Amino acid sequence: MNRALASTLSAINGLVALVIVLVGAVAGYGLAGQSAAGALVGAIGGFVIAAVSCGVIAYLTLIERHLAQIAGQPLSRSLVNIPKADNRIENPKADNRIEPTL
């Protein structure tokens, strides 16, 4: 159940970020007396809030995927196709090894 919830959260994370930016723009527009400059400032503020909050969720999702990969569990399929990290270092062949000399 937890894996399903994590997959759902990672799928809607981008949509939540977009909503936060739009709400910030609308709030700035209304608070600044219906000016475009207020909407821009509100959108920038919403972007900062979305970057922090949704960025933390994105990093937690990435950590969850890496931990599942380390544990050998199959990765859950989410609605968003997140590429798998494949930065493993292969063991070099014995004849290609560099031995330290003293």
C-alpha positions in Angstrom: 0.0 0.0 0.0 2.8 2.4 0.8 4.4 1.8 -2.5 1.2 2.6 -4.3 0.8 5.8 -2.4 4.4 6.8 -3.2 3.9 6.1 -6.9 0.7 8.2 -6.9 2.4 11.1 -5.1 5.3 11.1 -7.5 2.9 11.1 -10.4 0.9 14.1 -9.2 3.9 16.0 -7.9 4.3 18.1 -11.1 0.7 19.0 -11.1 0.8 20.1 -7.5 3.8 22.3 -8.4 1.9 23.9 -11.2 -1.2 24.6 -9.0 1.0 26.2 -6.4 2.5 28.6 -9.0 -0.9 29.5 -10.4 -2.4 30.1 -6.9 0.6 32.3 -6.1 0.0 34.3 -9.3 -3.7 34.7 -8.6 -3.0 35.7 -5.0 -0.4 38.3 -6.1 -2.8 39.6 -8.8 -5.5 40.1 -6.2 -3.4 41.5 -3.4 -1.6 44.0 -5.6 -4.8 45.6 -6.9 -5.2 43.6 -10.0 -1.9 44.5 -11.6 0.3 42.3 -13.8 3.4 43.1 -11.7 1.6 41.6 -8.7 0.8 38.5 -10.6 4.4 38.2 -11.6 5.6 38.6 -8.1 3.0 36.1 -6.9 4.1 33.6 -9.6 7.7 34.0 -8.5 6.8 33.5 -4.9 4.7 30.4 -5.9 7.6 29.1 -7.9 9.9 29.3 -4.9 7.4 27.6 -2.6 6.7 24.9 -5.3 10.4 24.3 -5.8 11.0 23.8 -2.1 8.0 21.6 -1.3 7.7 19.6 -4.5 11.5 19.4 -4.8 11.6 17.6 -1.4 8.9 15.2 -2.5 10.8 14.5 -5.8 14.0 13.8 -3.8 12.1 11.5 -1.4 10.7 9.7 -4.4 14.1 9.3 -5.9 15.5 7.9 -2.6 12.6 5.5 -2.4 13.3 4.2 -5.9 17.0 3.7 -5.1 16.3 1.9 -1.9 13.9 -0.4 -3.7 16.6 -1.1 -6.3 19.2 -1.8 -3.6 16.7 -4.2 -1.8 16.2 -6.0 -5.1 12.5 -5.3 -5.2 10.8 -4.6 -8.5 10.2 -0.9 -9.1 6.5 0.1 -9.1 5.1 1.5 -12.2 3.8 5.0 -11.8 1.8 7.2 -14.1 4.9 9.2 -14.9 7.8 7.4 -16.7 10.8 8.3 -14.5 14.1 7.0 -15.9 15.9 4.6 -13.7 19.3 5.6 -12.5 21.9 3.3 -13.9 25.2 4.6 -12.7 26.7 1.3 -11.5 30.4 0.7 -12.1 31.2 -2.6 -13.7 34.1 -4.6 -12.3 37.0 -4.4 -14.7 38.6 -7.5 -16.0 41.6 -8.9 -14.2 44.0 -8.0 -17.0 42.8 -4.3 -17.1 43.3 -3.7 -13.4 45.9 -1.2 -12.2 47.8 -2.5 -9.3 49.4 -0.1 -6.9 53.2 -0.2 -6.7 55.2 0.7 -3.6 
